Amino acid sequence: MQITGRPEGYYVNGVEFDGFQNGELIDAKGLGYEKLLTAEWSTARGPLRDAADRQLEAAGSTPIHWIFAEEGAARVASEIIPE
């Protein structure tokens, strides 16, 4: 609700997003993703990529705006999520 002002759980073709705003699907990631994605021991990159792939397929031609609370997490995500 923090980003879109709407309750959690906006679904498109069975795939969850955080909302829909200004013609874009929204998916927001909160604090903690930077550490999770950059730690040597972490295996989180694969699941994040898989989730993004599912969202892209479900969204079709509708754009997706991924929002990350931490700049480092956004940077890593931009390397692993296809454009």
Phi and psi in degrees as a GROMACS rama.xvg file:
@    title "Ramachandran Plot"
@    xaxis  label "Phi"
@    yaxis  label "Psi"
@TYPE xy
-64.6877  -38.6278  GLN-2
-84.8582  -49.5641  ILE-3
-95.7761  -15.6074  THR-4
77.5668  11.2826  GLY-5
-120.3  158.894  ARG-6
-58.9268  154.081  PRO-7
-63.5351  156.655  GLU-8
93.3871  64.3628  GLY-9
-101.822  118.115  TYR-10
-109.442  138.514  TYR-11
-130.217  120  VAL-12
50.4621  39.1137  ASN-13
80.9529  3.56313  GLY-14
-111.139  134.922  VAL-15
-84.579  138.069  GLU-16
-128.887  172.876  PHE-17
-90.3215  -12.9063  ASP-18
164.152  -173.435  GLY-19
-138.822  126.45  PHE-20
-151.259  134.42  GLN-21
52.629  39.3498  ASN-22
79.6057  6.84297  GLY-23
-123.558  144.099  GLU-24
-77.5858  142.221  LEU-25
-114.701  134.66  ILE-26
-134.615  117.195  ASP-27
-110.697  138.95  ALA-28
-118.529  127.945  LYS-29
-85.0864  -164.575  GLY-30
-64.3998  144.83  LEU-31
108.746  -18.348  GLY-32
-68.4041  -33.5712  TYR-33
-59.4396  -50.5444  GLU-34
-62.9434  -42.643  LYS-35
-63.1305  -40.692  LEU-36
-82.3971  -20.1064  LEU-37
-104.679  -11.8016  THR-38
-67.5002  139.701  ALA-39
-57.1588  -36.482  GLU-40
-80.9503  -9.64477  TRP-41
-73.6881  140.978  SER-42
-114.777  20.1008  THR-43
-75.433  -18.9271  ALA-44
-62.8921  -42.108  ARG-45
-60.7594  -52.1453  GLY-46
-61.5306  -34.7153  PRO-47
-65.3033  -43.6798  LEU-48
-62.5095  -43.3662  ARG-49
-61.49  -43.0682  ASP-50
-63.7949  -41.7802  ALA-51
-63.7479  -40.718  ALA-52
-61.152  -42.582  ASP-53
-63.1213  -41.7768  ARG-54
-64.9499  -42.8826  GLN-55
-61.3868  -42.4076  LEU-56
-65.1683  -44.1604  GLU-57
-66.5915  -36.8751  ALA-58
-71.8515  -26.643  ALA-59
62.046  -122.554  GLY-60
-88.8859  -1.70209  SER-61
-77.5184  127.411  THR-62
-66.4435  150.671  PRO-63
-116.328  132.737  ILE-64
-110.409  109.269  HIS-65
-90.7861  129.521  TRP-66
-118.701  127.253  ILE-67
-116.735  136.121  PHE-68
-70.2479  -21.6088  ALA-69
-120.632  133.7  GLU-70
-60.1029  -40.4827  GLU-71
-62.6281  -38.5489  GLY-72
-66.4634  -40.5649  ALA-73
-63.2727  -39.7689  ALA-74
-63.197  -48.063  ARG-75
-63.4346  -43.4913  VAL-76
-60.714  -37.334  ALA-77
-65.9547  -21.5889  SER-78
-81.387  -26.1726  GLU-79
-111.508  -16.2087  ILE-80
-95.6383  126.362  ILE-81
-64.3318  150.559  PRO-82
